[in-house]
Every structure is written in C-alpha cells, then in structure tokens.
C-alpha cells in the first residue's frame, strides 16, 4: 500500500470533484440530452472546426428485365461545427480537506457551478432556431399555443420526410407549456385518457401528436410588441452538439486537472491554490460548439 502524500490527497480531491460533475450536468440539460451529440476524448482548442458527415440523398431506379443499373454519384454532406464556446464556472473553497470528510459539502459548491454550464449549453442550442429555414415557421408571435399550431409543426416535419422511426421533440417556454395543458381535448380524462390525467395531477404532458414535449427556461424571445417566443420542434439529427477535451495545464504550474466523461459529454476540472485568498480554487469548464445538421428536420414554433 502506497504512502499517503499531499500529492495523493490533491489528486483524490480533484477526482472526487470530477466524478460528481457530469451527473449534475446531464441532469440539468434538456436540449443537450435530445440532440445528436458528438464527443471524442481528443484534445482541442477554442476555434477548432469539427466536420460532421451527413448521409447523402439517393433515389431508387426501376430496372427492366435485362437492363442495367443506374450508377449514382452521391455526395457526402458535411456540417462544420466550430468549437467556439469555452464555458467555465469557478469557485473557491477555504478548507478543501473538509470535502473528503463531508462529501455533501461538495454538492453545495458543485451544483450551482455545473448548472451554470448547463445553462450555457441550453442557451446555445435553443438559439439555433433561426437556422431552420427549410420549413416555414408555424404559429403566430404573441399568440398562445394552440392544437392547430402543434398539428402544423408535426405536419411540416412529416412533409419534410423526417423518418417516422425517429423520435420528434418540441421544446417550449413556460407559457406555451401552460397553454398546452389547457387545450380542451387534452386536459380531461375522457378525451385524453391517462395523458390528460397526468397533465392534471403531475403537471407533465409526455407525448402529444407524435412529439415528446419538454419545457425550458431558456427558450429565446425577440421583439417587444408582440414578443416572439421561438419554441422549436425537431428530430435528433436536426442539431449537433460537439464536445472536445481541453488540454491539461502545464506541468509545474501548481494546477491539477482531471476529466469527467459520461454519455457523450466531457468536461475538465482544475484545482489550483490561490495565495491571495488562501483558498483552493476549482474551475469546471467545457469546450463545445453546436450547429444545424439537417435543416429540414426542424421547424420554428412561434408563440
């Protein structure tokens, strides 16, 4: 058994912080858990570009008896996503050794920091609404969500040939979610069955008109009179979220770093000493970029 040293203790603390970081991040994400995630444990820097391949479009040709095939020259599509966001949350702990004795103290510090990073990711993903231009936006700015608007969004994705096997999602703000729960045919058990009962008692909608429904506090709003709330309906491959590892700190600089990786997410946790405050400083950061992968697989839902 190796001897306990300051180095061992410091490394153990950073590993403990890193191990608790990712579950908190994933638990605070809505959009981040729905889109196409691309994560590789390779080092990258802010500004790097990641090329995400997109399958080509092909057609079926009829071949007559004794005929020949019709060769096609499909062109593999490519979506370039720039790693342009380096999100970080930093906090200090005066007596870091207490974390080892009382692990619950770690969550008190860690949860707000990781939640802030989750908010950054959610905001970036939802702000991609303007990139969906293939399908005409549905709904009217400043007008409450209606059953007809939801139906129009589902029809738009159907006409855009989004495969029926792909799950479809719609992320709305609190006002639209509230209006949804009050749609007459949906809020009563005799017309909506168990789904309507869950909406009345639990407050959750679940699935409606082939959409899994989620609400987010970060749905973007533009304009003033009326305010246009840009809700978004999409399938998984409509949006790509790319996350890459950040480099380790330079050796001998007094900083210790560990990586936390879970479910196509990865983040870095750095611990360093701050002599001005006589405290240990923790930085939780992540390098990511996001972009539209398949324009036809998303549609704006304005309210």
C-alpha positions in Angstrom: 0.0 0.0 0.0 1.5 3.4 -1.0 2.1 6.1 1.4 -0.4 9.0 1.8 1.1 12.2 0.4 0.0 15.7 -0.3 0.1 14.8 -4.0 -2.2 11.8 -3.5 -4.7 13.8 -1.5 -4.8 16.6 -4.0 -5.3 14.1 -6.9 -8.1 12.3 -4.9 -9.9 15.6 -4.3 -9.9 16.6 -7.9 -11.1 13.1 -8.9 -13.9 13.3 -6.4 -15.0 16.7 -7.8 -14.8 15.4 -11.4 -16.8 12.3 -10.6 -19.7 14.4 -9.3 -19.6 16.9 -12.1 -21.0 15.1 -15.1 -24.2 13.6 -13.5 -25.1 17.0 -12.3 -24.6 18.5 -15.8 -26.6 15.8 -17.6 -29.4 16.2 -15.0 -29.7 19.9 -15.7 -29.8 19.6 -19.5 -32.9 19.5 -21.7 -31.8 20.2 -25.2 -28.4 18.7 -24.6 -30.0 15.3 -23.9 -32.1 15.4 -27.1 -29.8 16.5 -29.9 -27.1 14.5 -31.7 -24.0 14.5 -29.5 -20.5 14.1 -30.9 -17.8 13.6 -28.3 -14.3 12.2 -28.6 -11.6 12.3 -25.9 -9.2 14.1 -28.1 -7.5 17.4 -27.3 -8.9 20.5 -28.9 -8.7 24.3 -28.6 -11.3 27.0 -28.9 -11.8 27.9 -32.5 -11.1 24.4 -33.9 -13.6 23.1 -36.5 -15.1 19.7 -36.4 -16.5 18.2 -39.6 -19.7 16.1 -39.1 -20.6 13.9 -42.1 -24.2 13.9 -43.3 -25.6 11.0 -45.3 -26.2 11.7 -49.0 -29.6 11.6 -50.7 -30.2 8.8 -53.2 -33.1 7.7 -55.4 -34.5 4.3 -56.4 -34.5 3.5 -60.1 -36.6 0.9 -61.9 -34.6 -1.7 -63.8 -36.2 -3.5 -66.7 -35.6 -7.2 -67.4 -32.2 -7.5 -69.0 -31.4 -3.8 -68.2 -28.5 -2.3 -66.3 -28.3 -0.4 -63.1 -28.1 3.3 -63.0 -25.0 4.4 -61.1 -25.3 7.3 -58.8 -22.6 9.7 -57.5 -23.9 10.7 -54.1 -22.1 13.5 -52.4 -21.5 13.0 -48.7 -22.8 16.1 -46.9 -20.7 17.9 -44.3 -21.7 20.1 -41.4 -18.9 22.2 -40.0 -19.3 22.9 -36.3 -16.8 25.4 -34.7 -15.8 24.8 -31.1 -16.4 28.4 -30.3 -17.7 28.3 -26.7 -15.4 27.7 -23.7 -17.8 27.8 -20.8 -16.4 27.8 -17.2 -17.6 28.2 -13.7 -15.0 28.8 -10.9 -15.4 28.8 -7.2 -13.1 28.7 -4.1 -13.2 26.5 -1.0 -11.2 27.8 2.0 -10.7 24.4 3.6 -10.8 21.8 0.8 -10.0 18.9 3.1 -13.5 19.1 4.6 -14.8 17.7 1.3 -13.1 14.4 2.0 -14.7 14.3 5.4 -18.1 15.6 4.5 -18.8 14.8 0.8 -22.2 16.6 0.9 -20.3 19.9 1.1 -19.0 19.2 -2.4 -22.5 19.2 -3.9 -23.3 22.6 -2.3 -20.4 24.1 -4.2 -20.6 21.9 -7.3 -24.2 22.1 -8.3 -24.5 25.8 -9.0 -21.3 25.8 -11.0 -22.3 22.9 -13.2 -25.9 24.2 -13.6 -24.4 27.5 -14.9 -22.5 25.5 -17.6 -25.7 23.6 -18.5 -27.5 26.9 -18.9 -24.8 28.0 -21.4 -25.2 24.8 -23.4 -29.0 25.1 -23.4 -29.0 28.7 -24.5 -26.6 28.0 -27.3 -28.7 25.1 -28.6 -32.0 26.9 -28.4 -30.6 30.0 -30.2 -30.1 27.8 -33.3 -33.8 28.3 -34.1 -33.0 30.9 -36.8 -31.0 28.3 -38.7 -34.1 26.3 -39.5 -35.2 27.9 -42.8 -36.3 24.9 -44.9 -39.7 24.6 -43.2 -42.0 27.7 -42.8 -42.4 28.7 -39.2 -45.7 27.8 -37.6 -47.7 29.7 -35.0 -48.2 33.5 -34.5 -45.9 35.7 -32.4 -47.6 36.9 -29.3 -50.4 34.3 -29.6 -51.0 31.4 -27.2 -50.1 27.9 -28.4 -53.0 26.0 -30.0 -53.7 22.5 -31.0 -53.7 23.6 -34.7 -50.1 25.0 -34.3 -48.8 21.8 -32.9 -50.5 19.9 -35.7 -49.0 22.2 -38.2 -45.5 21.6 -36.8 -45.9 17.8 -36.9 -47.2 18.0 -40.5 -44.3 20.2 -41.5 -41.8 17.5 -40.3 -43.8 14.8 -42.0 -43.8 16.6 -45.3 -40.1 17.2 -44.9 -39.7 13.3 -44.9 -38.4 13.0 -41.3 -38.4 9.2 -40.9 -41.4 8.1 -38.8 -39.0 5.9 -36.8 -37.1 9.0 -35.5 -38.4 10.4 -32.2 -39.6 14.0 -32.5 -39.3 16.6 -29.8 -40.7 20.0 -29.1 -39.2 22.4 -26.5 -41.4 25.3 -25.4 -41.3 28.0 -22.8 -43.4 28.0 -19.6 -46.3 30.0 -21.2 -46.7 27.6 -24.1 -46.4 24.6 -21.8 -49.2 26.0 -19.7 -51.4 26.7 -22.7 -50.7 23.1 -23.9 -52.0 21.7 -20.6 -55.2 23.7 -21.0 -56.1 22.5 -24.6 -59.7 21.4 -24.0 -59.4 18.0 -25.6 -56.2 17.3 -23.7 -56.9 18.3 -20.2 -59.7 15.9 -19.5 -59.5 12.2 -18.8 -62.5 11.3 -21.0 -60.8 12.8 -24.1 -57.1 12.4 -23.4 -57.1 9.3 -21.1 -54.1 8.7 -18.9 -52.1 11.5 -20.6 -54.7 14.1 -19.7 -54.8 12.7 -16.1 -51.0 13.0 -15.8 -51.2 16.6 -17.1 -53.8 17.5 -14.4 -52.1 15.8 -11.5 -48.4 15.6 -12.2 -48.2 18.7 -14.5 -46.3 16.7 -17.2 -47.6 16.3 -20.7 -45.4 13.5 -22.0 -46.2 12.8 -25.7 -48.8 14.6 -27.9 -49.3 14.4 -31.7 -46.1 12.4 -32.1 -44.0 14.9 -30.1 -42.3 14.4 -26.8 -42.8 17.7 -25.0 -40.3 19.5 -22.9 -40.2 23.0 -21.4 -37.1 25.1 -20.9 -36.5 28.4 -19.1 -34.1 29.4 -21.9 -36.3 29.4 -25.0 -35.3 32.7 -26.7 -37.6 35.6 -27.1 -37.3 38.5 -29.6 -39.2 41.7 -30.3 -41.3 43.8 -27.9 -44.8 44.2 -29.3 -45.6 41.4 -29.7 -42.9 39.3 -28.1 -42.0 36.4 -30.3 -41.2 33.2 -28.4 -39.1 30.9 -30.6 -40.1 27.4 -29.5 -38.6 24.6 -31.5 -39.8 21.3 -32.9 -37.2 18.9 -34.2 -35.8 15.4 -34.5 -32.5 14.3 -33.0 -30.4 14.7 -36.1 -31.6 18.3 -36.7 -28.9 19.7 -34.3 -25.4 18.6 -33.5 -23.6 19.3 -30.2 -19.8 18.7 -30.4 -17.7 18.5 -27.2 -14.0 18.0 -27.0 -11.3 17.7 -24.3 -9.4 20.7 -23.2 -5.6 20.4 -22.7 -4.0 19.6 -19.3 -2.4 22.6 -17.5 1.3 23.0 -18.0 3.3 20.8 -15.6 4.8 22.6 -12.6 2.2 25.4 -12.6 0.6 24.2 -9.4 -2.7 23.1 -11.1 -4.1 19.6 -11.1 -6.7 18.6 -13.6 -9.0 15.6 -14.2 -11.5 14.8 -16.9 -15.1 13.8 -16.3 -16.7 11.9 -19.2 -20.2 10.4 -19.4 -22.8 9.8 -22.1 -21.0 11.7 -24.9 -20.2 14.6 -22.6 -16.9 15.6 -21.2 -15.6 18.4 -19.0 -12.4 19.3 -17.2 -12.0 20.0 -13.5 -8.9 22.0 -12.4 -7.8 22.6 -8.9 -5.2 25.3 -8.0 -4.1 27.3 -5.0 -4.9 31.0 -4.7 -2.4 32.6 -2.3 -4.3 35.9 -2.2 -7.3 34.3 -0.6 -5.6 31.3 1.0 -8.1 29.0 -0.7 -8.3 26.2 -3.2 -9.8 27.3 -6.5 -11.8 24.9 -8.6 -12.6 25.6 -12.3 -15.1 23.4 -14.1 -15.0 24.0 -17.8 -16.1 22.6 -21.1 -15.3 23.3 -24.8 -18.2 22.8 -27.2 -19.8 24.0 -30.4 -23.2 23.4 -31.9 -24.9 23.8 -35.2 -27.7 22.8 -37.5 -27.1 19.4 -39.1 -30.3 18.8 -41.1 -32.2 21.9 -41.8 -35.4 20.0 -42.9 -35.6 18.2 -39.6 -36.6 21.3 -37.5 -39.3 23.9 -37.6 -39.8 27.1 -35.5 -43.0 27.2 -33.4 -43.8 30.8 -32.7 -46.0 31.9 -29.8 
